[in-house]
């Protein structure tokens, strides 16, 4: 459990750059207790603020259809897929748009 929490918290902090954009708005991942754990605040200029437990960093992203690609350091990419409810799901959890 601790290893998965560390992965959830620290992996996205290493997000670097991608190209493109096209989304806007805040997408939030809730923890088991219903509290906000992390969020992406997407801007239409291809950047987003990733915030996990109050530690925020700016990232770049690109959109291709229902896939949001965020480039990670060391040559990897984080892919989030938009589902029928508009939520983004991937390795680091499920982020749903705030209403």
C-alpha positions as CSV (number, residue, x, y, z in Angstrom):
1,X,0.0,0.0,0.0
2,X,2.7,2.5,0.9
3,X,4.5,1.8,-2.4
4,X,1.4,2.5,-4.4
5,X,0.8,5.8,-2.5
6,X,4.4,6.8,-3.1
7,X,4.0,6.0,-6.8
8,X,0.7,8.0,-6.9
9,X,2.3,11.0,-5.1
10,X,5.8,11.2,-6.5
11,X,5.6,9.8,-10.1
12,X,3.5,12.7,-11.4
13,X,5.9,15.2,-9.7
14,X,8.5,14.3,-12.3
15,X,6.3,15.4,-15.2
16,X,8.2,17.4,-17.7
17,X,7.2,18.5,-21.2
18,X,4.9,17.5,-24.0
19,X,3.5,19.5,-26.8
20,X,0.0,20.8,-27.7
21,X,-3.0,21.4,-25.5
22,X,-6.7,22.0,-25.9
23,X,-8.2,21.2,-22.6
24,X,-9.3,23.5,-19.7
25,X,-10.6,23.0,-16.3
26,X,-9.8,21.2,-13.1
27,X,-9.8,17.4,-12.8
28,X,-9.6,16.0,-9.3
29,X,-8.8,12.5,-7.9
30,X,-10.5,11.6,-4.6
31,X,-9.1,9.3,-2.0
32,X,-10.9,6.5,-0.2
33,X,-12.3,8.9,2.3
34,X,-13.7,11.2,-0.4
35,X,-11.0,13.9,0.2
36,X,-9.2,15.5,-2.7
37,X,-5.8,13.8,-3.2
38,X,-4.5,15.3,-6.4
39,X,-5.7,17.5,-9.3
40,X,-4.8,18.7,-12.7
41,X,-5.8,22.2,-13.6
42,X,-5.6,22.2,-17.4
43,X,-5.1,25.4,-19.4
44,X,-6.0,25.7,-23.1
45,X,-2.4,26.7,-23.8
46,X,-1.0,23.2,-23.3
47,X,0.1,23.6,-19.7
48,X,-1.5,22.4,-16.4
49,X,-0.9,22.7,-12.8
50,X,-0.5,19.3,-11.1
51,X,-1.2,19.5,-7.3
52,X,-0.9,16.6,-4.9
53,X,-1.6,17.3,-1.2
54,X,-0.7,21.0,-1.7
55,X,2.6,20.5,-3.6
56,X,2.1,22.0,-7.1
57,X,4.1,21.9,-10.2
58,X,3.5,23.1,-13.8
59,X,3.4,20.5,-16.5
60,X,2.9,20.4,-20.3
61,X,0.5,18.0,-22.0
62,X,-1.0,17.2,-25.4
63,X,-4.4,15.8,-26.4
64,X,-5.0,13.2,-29.1
65,X,-8.7,12.2,-29.3
66,X,-9.7,10.8,-25.9
67,X,-6.0,10.5,-24.7
68,X,-4.1,13.0,-22.8
69,X,-0.4,12.5,-23.0
70,X,2.0,13.9,-20.4
71,X,5.7,13.3,-21.0
72,X,7.7,12.0,-18.1
73,X,11.4,12.3,-17.5
74,X,13.7,9.6,-18.7
75,X,11.7,9.2,-22.0
76,X,8.4,7.8,-20.6
77,X,4.9,9.1,-21.1
78,X,1.9,9.2,-18.7
79,X,-1.3,8.5,-20.7
80,X,-4.7,9.4,-19.3
81,X,-7.8,8.2,-21.1
82,X,-11.1,10.2,-21.1
83,X,-14.1,7.9,-20.2
84,X,-17.8,8.3,-21.0
85,X,-18.3,10.5,-17.9
86,X,-15.5,12.8,-18.9
87,X,-13.1,11.5,-16.2
88,X,-9.4,10.9,-17.0
89,X,-8.1,7.5,-15.9
90,X,-4.6,6.1,-15.9
91,X,-1.8,4.7,-13.8
92,X,-2.0,7.4,-11.2
93,X,-5.7,7.3,-10.6
94,X,-9.0,8.6,-11.9
95,X,-9.4,12.4,-12.2
96,X,-12.9,13.7,-12.7
97,X,-13.9,17.3,-13.8
98,X,-15.0,19.6,-11.1
99,X,-18.5,21.0,-11.5
